[in-house]
Amino acid sequence: MTTASPTAPPSLAARWRSARGPVAVIAVLVLFSFIVSLGARPERTGLLEPEATTPEGSRALVNILEEQGGDVTVARDSASALDAASGDALVVLSASYRLTGDELDRLAGSGADVLAVRPSGPALRTLAPGVAVAGRADGGALEPGCGLPAAQAAGAADTGGETYTGGAAGCYPADGGDALVVADRPDGAATTVLGDPAPLTNAGLGREGNAALLLNLADGRDVVWFLPDAAVQGGGKSVWSLLPRPLVWSAVPLAAALVLLALWRGRRLGPLVAERLPVVVRAAETTEGRARLYASRRARDRAAAALRADTAERLRTAVGLGPGAGADAVAEAVARRTGDDPGRVRSLLYGAPEGGDTADDAALAALADDLDRLERRLSPGA
């Protein structure tokens, strides 16, 4: 019995040499993803979004308010808005439907003036007591038609949205109400209700007296731009929606790199390792075992095909033909070397067209003898 000696385990230096390539690739990808996540920030979009440069955003108005000397603080939750709404600051409130009743009550008692843009029903009742929705104008520019100095100085403006009744003063009349009303609150502050967000958007700021109207309402005061965020206000979003989008996208190349690394390392099985076998099996036993299987299943056709294929392969190599040589070419070359009939050689090596030459065990044994004699005639010294 012979056994293979076990190989020594690879050294630490050898392991490092095999692993430093993948480690370097992963390190570069991690660094790249980190830089991308730091250098990019998600772009906010939406109606009256103070950071958006899209037509429905309000970045242009924020820039103008800052150029006029006022500070603009963007608040996305009620706590931040109430902290910033100190002194004579003006709170510009949009998307009020995202606020709860408690948050509206706290804002109504903050003592800060509020500009509510198309407020929801609960926000209108809490922030502007006595004001009710009257209807909806057809849109477009409306004339002030009131004595409010901010509206008179601005002139016509795109306020053709919802109209309201009640309040201490009303401007831009249409459809049985006013598109802009001012209501006094119990805390001593005032709420200005604007029925259309168009004057505050980037697309509408340059039309008519829209910009002048908003600047006159701000009157040089600091502005708290309160746009409640649905995710912050408990809109039911998952924790994954709170992650910055660049950080999420940076995980894509990392995942792809890990998959490619797994495929690459999976194909590299490493060198063969000799193992100590409990039993040494002779190579001839494999052939004998297959022969017994053929015999048990009476697969004489399969046995004959195996004998012919092996013999034809050895003879093809012996006569100097390439792997692409066909049956006729092999038979012709062998016949020239042995002097036999090419048809008989082809029938012997590749089988007779009519078959039936392995009908029983005696015929199979005769075929094996004929193939052996043919190979010995071609190579007498074999």
C-alpha positions as CSV (number, residue, x, y, z in Angstrom):
1,M,0.0,0.0,0.0
2,T,1.3,3.4,-1.0
3,T,0.2,6.7,0.6
4,A,0.7,10.3,-0.3
5,S,2.5,12.5,2.1
6,P,0.5,15.4,3.4
7,T,1.4,18.9,2.3
8,A,2.4,21.6,4.7
9,P,-0.2,24.4,5.3
10,P,0.4,27.7,3.5
11,S,2.4,30.2,5.4
12,L,1.0,33.6,6.5
13,A,2.9,35.4,3.8
14,A,1.5,33.1,1.2
15,R,-2.0,33.7,2.4
16,W,-1.5,37.4,2.3
17,R,-0.2,37.3,-1.2
18,S,-3.3,35.4,-2.4
19,A,-5.7,37.7,-0.5
20,R,-4.1,41.2,-1.0
21,G,-5.7,41.6,-4.4
22,P,-9.3,41.2,-3.3
23,V,-8.6,43.2,-0.1
24,A,-7.3,46.1,-2.2
25,V,-10.3,46.0,-4.5
26,I,-12.8,46.0,-1.6
27,A,-10.9,48.8,0.2
28,V,-11.0,51.0,-2.9
29,L,-14.7,50.4,-3.4
30,V,-15.4,51.2,0.3
31,L,-13.4,54.4,0.0
32,F,-15.2,55.4,-3.2
33,S,-18.7,54.7,-1.7
34,F,-17.8,56.7,1.4
35,I,-16.7,59.7,-0.8
36,V,-19.8,59.5,-2.9
37,S,-22.0,59.4,0.2
38,L,-20.3,62.5,1.7
39,G,-20.1,64.5,-1.5
40,A,-23.7,64.1,-2.6
41,R,-26.9,65.1,-0.9
42,P,-30.4,64.1,-1.9
43,E,-32.2,66.7,-3.9
44,R,-35.5,67.7,-2.3
45,T,-38.4,68.3,-4.6
46,G,-42.1,69.2,-4.2
47,L,-44.5,72.0,-3.9
48,L,-43.1,75.0,-2.0
49,E,-39.9,73.1,-1.2
50,P,-37.5,75.9,-0.1
51,E,-34.4,74.0,-1.4
52,A,-35.9,73.0,-4.8
53,T,-35.0,74.8,-8.0
54,T,-37.8,73.1,-9.9
55,P,-40.8,75.2,-11.1
56,E,-43.0,74.2,-8.1
57,G,-40.2,74.8,-5.6
58,S,-39.5,78.1,-3.7
59,R,-35.8,78.5,-3.8
60,A,-36.0,81.8,-5.6
61,L,-38.2,83.4,-3.0
62,V,-35.9,82.2,-0.2
63,N,-33.0,83.7,-2.0
64,I,-34.8,87.0,-2.4
65,L,-35.8,87.1,1.3
66,E,-32.2,86.5,2.4
67,E,-31.0,89.2,0.0
68,Q,-33.4,91.6,1.7
69,G,-31.6,91.1,5.0
70,G,-33.8,88.6,6.7
71,D,-32.8,85.2,7.9
72,V,-34.7,82.2,6.5
73,T,-34.8,79.1,8.7
74,V,-36.1,75.9,7.2
75,A,-38.0,73.8,9.7
76,R,-39.4,70.3,8.9
77,D,-41.0,69.5,12.3
78,S,-43.0,71.4,14.7
79,A,-40.4,71.4,17.5
80,S,-37.8,73.1,15.2
81,A,-40.4,75.6,13.9
82,L,-41.5,76.6,17.4
83,D,-37.9,77.0,18.5
84,A,-37.1,79.3,15.6
85,A,-40.4,81.3,15.7
86,S,-39.3,83.9,18.3
87,G,-39.7,87.6,18.3
88,D,-41.4,89.0,15.3
89,A,-40.6,86.2,12.9
90,L,-43.1,85.2,10.2
91,V,-43.9,81.5,9.9
92,V,-44.6,80.4,6.4
93,L,-46.7,77.2,6.7
94,S,-47.4,74.8,3.8
95,A,-48.5,71.2,3.8
96,S,-50.4,71.8,7.0
97,Y,-52.4,68.6,6.6
98,R,-49.3,66.7,7.9
99,L,-49.6,68.4,11.4
100,T,-51.6,66.9,14.2
101,G,-54.1,68.8,16.3
102,D,-51.6,69.2,19.2
103,E,-49.0,70.6,16.8
104,L,-51.5,73.1,15.4
105,D,-52.5,74.2,18.9
106,R,-48.9,74.8,19.9
107,L,-48.3,76.8,16.7
108,A,-51.5,78.8,17.3
109,G,-50.3,79.7,20.8
110,S,-46.7,80.5,19.8
111,G,-47.2,84.3,19.4
112,A,-45.7,84.3,16.0
113,D,-47.4,85.6,12.8
114,V,-48.3,82.8,10.4
115,L,-48.7,82.8,6.6
116,A,-50.8,79.7,6.0
117,V,-50.7,78.7,2.3
118,R,-53.9,76.9,1.3
119,P,-54.3,75.4,4.8
120,S,-56.3,72.2,5.6
121,G,-59.6,72.4,7.4
122,P,-58.3,71.7,10.9
123,A,-55.4,74.2,10.3
124,L,-57.8,76.9,9.1
125,R,-60.1,76.5,12.2
126,T,-57.1,76.5,14.6
127,L,-54.9,79.2,13.1
128,A,-57.6,81.5,11.7
129,P,-60.7,81.4,13.9
130,G,-63.8,82.6,12.2
131,V,-62.4,82.1,8.7
132,A,-64.2,79.6,6.4
133,V,-63.8,78.4,2.8
134,A,-66.1,80.2,0.5
135,G,-65.3,78.7,-2.9
136,R,-62.6,78.5,-5.5
137,A,-61.6,81.1,-8.1
138,D,-61.0,80.3,-11.7
139,G,-57.3,81.1,-11.4
140,G,-55.1,83.8,-12.8
141,A,-54.3,87.3,-11.6
142,L,-56.7,89.2,-9.3
143,E,-56.8,92.8,-8.2
144,P,-56.3,93.6,-4.5
145,G,-59.6,95.4,-4.0
146,C,-58.8,96.1,-0.3
147,G,-57.1,98.5,2.0
148,L,-54.3,96.2,3.2
149,P,-51.0,98.1,2.5
150,A,-49.0,95.0,1.5
151,A,-51.6,94.1,-1.1
152,Q,-52.2,97.6,-2.4
153,A,-48.4,98.1,-2.9
154,A,-48.1,94.8,-4.8
155,G,-51.0,95.3,-7.1
156,A,-52.4,92.3,-9.1
157,A,-51.2,88.9,-8.1
158,D,-51.8,85.2,-9.1
159,T,-54.0,84.5,-6.1
160,G,-56.9,82.8,-7.9
161,G,-57.2,79.7,-5.8
162,E,-59.4,79.1,-2.8
163,T,-61.4,82.0,-1.4
164,Y,-62.4,82.6,2.2
165,T,-64.9,84.6,4.3
166,G,-64.4,86.2,7.7
167,G,-61.3,87.5,9.2
168,A,-60.2,91.1,10.1
169,A,-59.3,92.0,6.5
170,G,-59.7,90.4,3.0
171,C,-58.1,91.1,-0.3
172,Y,-58.3,89.8,-3.9
173,P,-62.0,89.1,-4.0
174,A,-63.4,86.4,-6.2
175,D,-66.2,83.8,-6.1
176,G,-68.0,85.2,-3.0
177,G,-64.9,85.5,-0.9
178,D,-61.3,86.7,-0.7
179,A,-58.2,84.9,-1.9
180,L,-56.2,86.5,1.0
181,V,-57.5,87.1,4.4
182,V,-56.0,88.2,7.7
183,A,-57.4,86.8,11.0
184,D,-56.4,87.8,14.5
185,R,-55.6,85.0,17.0
186,P,-56.3,84.9,20.7
187,D,-52.5,84.9,21.4
188,G,-52.3,88.4,19.9
189,A,-50.6,87.4,16.7
190,A,-52.2,87.3,13.2
191,T,-52.6,84.6,10.6
192,T,-52.6,85.5,6.9
193,V,-54.4,82.9,4.8
194,L,-53.4,82.6,1.1
195,G,-55.6,80.3,-1.0
196,D,-53.1,79.7,-3.8
197,P,-49.4,78.6,-3.6
198,A,-48.6,79.9,-7.1
199,P,-47.2,83.3,-6.0
200,L,-44.5,81.6,-3.9
201,T,-43.2,79.1,-6.5
202,N,-40.2,79.6,-8.7
203,A,-42.3,79.6,-11.8
204,G,-44.8,82.2,-10.6
205,L,-42.5,84.5,-8.6
206,G,-41.7,86.7,-11.6
207,R,-45.3,87.2,-12.7
208,E,-47.6,90.2,-11.8
209,G,-47.0,91.4,-8.3
210,N,-46.3,88.0,-6.7
211,A,-42.8,88.7,-5.5
212,A,-43.8,92.2,-4.2
213,L,-46.8,90.7,-2.3
214,L,-44.7,88.1,-0.4
215,L,-41.9,90.6,0.3
216,N,-44.5,93.1,1.7
217,L,-46.1,90.4,3.9
218,A,-42.6,89.5,5.3
219,D,-41.8,93.2,5.8
220,G,-38.1,92.6,6.4
221,R,-38.7,90.1,9.2
222,D,-37.0,86.8,9.7
223,V,-38.9,83.9,8.1
224,V,-39.4,80.4,9.4
225,W,-40.2,78.3,6.4
226,F,-42.2,75.5,8.0
227,L,-42.7,72.5,5.6
228,P,-43.6,69.5,7.7
229,D,-41.8,66.4,6.5
230,A,-44.0,63.3,6.1
231,A,-41.2,61.0,7.4
232,V,-40.5,63.2,10.4
233,Q,-44.1,63.8,11.2
234,G,-44.8,60.0,11.5
235,G,-46.0,59.3,8.0
236,G,-45.5,55.6,8.3
237,K,-42.3,55.3,6.2
238,S,-39.7,52.7,7.0
239,V,-36.3,53.4,8.4
240,W,-34.7,52.7,5.0
241,S,-36.6,55.7,3.5
242,L,-34.7,57.9,6.0
243,L,-31.3,56.9,4.6
244,P,-29.8,59.3,2.1
245,R,-30.2,58.1,-1.4
246,P,-26.5,58.4,-2.3
247,L,-25.7,56.1,0.6
248,V,-28.2,53.5,-0.6
249,W,-26.8,53.7,-4.2
250,S,-23.2,53.4,-2.9
251,A,-24.1,49.9,-1.6
252,V,-24.7,48.7,-5.1
253,P,-21.1,48.6,-6.3
254,L,-20.2,47.0,-3.0
255,A,-22.7,44.2,-3.5
256,A,-21.6,43.7,-7.1
257,A,-18.0,43.5,-6.0
258,L,-18.8,40.9,-3.3
259,V,-20.7,38.8,-5.9
260,L,-17.8,38.9,-8.3
261,L,-15.4,38.1,-5.6
262,A,-17.4,35.1,-4.5
263,L,-17.6,33.8,-8.1
264,W,-13.9,34.4,-8.6
265,R,-12.8,32.7,-5.4
266,G,-15.3,29.9,-6.0
267,R,-13.7,29.0,-9.3
268,R,-10.2,29.0,-7.8
269,L,-10.3,25.8,-5.8
270,G,-6.6,26.0,-5.1
271,P,-3.9,23.3,-5.7
272,L,-4.7,19.7,-5.2
273,V,-4.1,18.4,-1.7
274,A,-2.9,14.8,-1.3
275,E,-4.9,13.1,1.3
276,R,-4.1,9.9,3.2
277,L,-6.5,7.3,1.8
278,P,-7.7,4.4,3.9
279,V,-7.5,2.0,0.9
280,V,-5.5,2.0,-2.3
281,V,-7.7,1.0,-5.3
282,R,-6.0,-0.4,-8.4
283,A,-6.8,1.4,-11.7
284,A,-7.8,-1.9,-13.3
285,E,-10.7,-2.3,-10.9
286,T,-12.5,0.7,-12.4
287,T,-12.4,-1.0,-15.8
288,E,-13.4,-4.3,-14.4
289,G,-16.3,-2.7,-12.5
290,R,-17.6,-1.0,-15.6
291,A,-17.3,-4.3,-17.5
292,R,-19.4,-6.0,-14.9
293,L,-22.0,-3.3,-15.1
294,Y,-22.2,-3.8,-18.9
295,A,-22.4,-7.5,-18.5
296,S,-25.2,-7.3,-15.8
297,R,-27.3,-5.1,-18.1
298,R,-26.4,-7.1,-21.2
299,A,-25.2,-3.8,-22.8
300,R,-23.2,-5.4,-25.5
301,D,-23.8,-2.4,-27.8
302,R,-22.3,0.1,-25.3
303,A,-19.3,-2.2,-24.6
304,A,-18.7,-2.6,-28.4
305,A,-19.0,1.2,-28.9
306,A,-16.4,1.8,-26.1
307,L,-14.0,-0.7,-27.6
308,R,-14.3,0.7,-31.1
309,A,-13.9,4.3,-29.9
310,D,-10.8,3.7,-27.9
311,T,-9.2,1.6,-30.7
312,A,-10.1,4.2,-33.4
313,E,-8.6,7.0,-31.3
314,R,-5.3,5.1,-30.8
315,L,-5.1,4.2,-34.5
316,R,-5.9,7.7,-35.6
317,T,-2.9,9.0,-33.6
318,A,-0.8,6.2,-34.9
319,V,-1.4,7.1,-38.5
320,G,-0.7,10.8,-37.9
321,L,-4.2,12.2,-38.3
322,G,-5.6,15.2,-36.4
323,P,-8.5,15.2,-34.0
324,G,-10.9,16.4,-36.7
325,A,-10.3,13.4,-39.0
326,G,-13.5,11.6,-40.0
327,A,-14.3,7.9,-40.1
328,D,-13.6,7.5,-43.8
329,A,-10.2,9.2,-43.5
330,V,-9.1,7.1,-40.5
331,A,-10.3,3.9,-42.3
332,E,-8.4,4.8,-45.5
333,A,-5.2,5.6,-43.6
334,V,-5.3,2.4,-41.5
335,A,-6.1,0.3,-44.6
336,R,-3.0,1.7,-46.5
337,R,-0.8,0.8,-43.6
338,T,-2.2,-2.7,-43.1
339,G,-3.2,-3.6,-46.6
340,D,-6.8,-4.4,-45.6
341,D,-9.9,-3.4,-47.4
342,P,-11.0,0.1,-46.3
343,G,-14.6,-0.9,-46.1
344,R,-13.8,-3.8,-43.7
345,V,-11.6,-1.5,-41.6
346,R,-14.4,1.1,-41.4
347,S,-16.9,-1.5,-40.5
348,L,-14.6,-2.9,-37.8
349,L,-13.8,0.5,-36.2
350,Y,-17.1,2.2,-36.6
351,G,-19.6,-0.6,-36.9
352,A,-21.5,-2.1,-39.8
353,P,-24.4,0.0,-41.2
354,E,-26.8,-2.9,-40.8
355,G,-25.6,-3.6,-37.2
356,G,-26.1,-7.0,-35.6
357,D,-22.3,-7.7,-35.1
358,T,-22.8,-7.8,-31.3
359,A,-25.9,-10.0,-31.1
360,D,-24.4,-12.2,-28.3
361,D,-21.4,-12.5,-26.1
362,A,-19.5,-14.6,-28.6
363,A,-19.8,-11.9,-31.2
364,L,-18.6,-9.2,-28.8
365,A,-15.6,-11.3,-27.9
366,A,-14.8,-11.9,-31.6
367,L,-15.1,-8.1,-32.2
368,A,-12.6,-7.5,-29.4
369,D,-10.2,-10.0,-30.8
370,D,-10.5,-8.5,-34.3
371,L,-9.8,-5.0,-33.0
372,D,-6.8,-6.2,-31.1
373,R,-5.3,-8.0,-34.1
374,L,-5.9,-4.9,-36.3
375,E,-4.0,-2.7,-33.8
376,R,-1.2,-5.2,-33.5
377,R,-0.8,-5.3,-37.3
378,L,-0.5,-1.6,-37.4
379,S,1.9,-1.5,-34.5
380,P,3.7,-4.8,-34.4
381,G,6.0,-3.7,-31.6
382,A,3.0,-2.7,-29.3
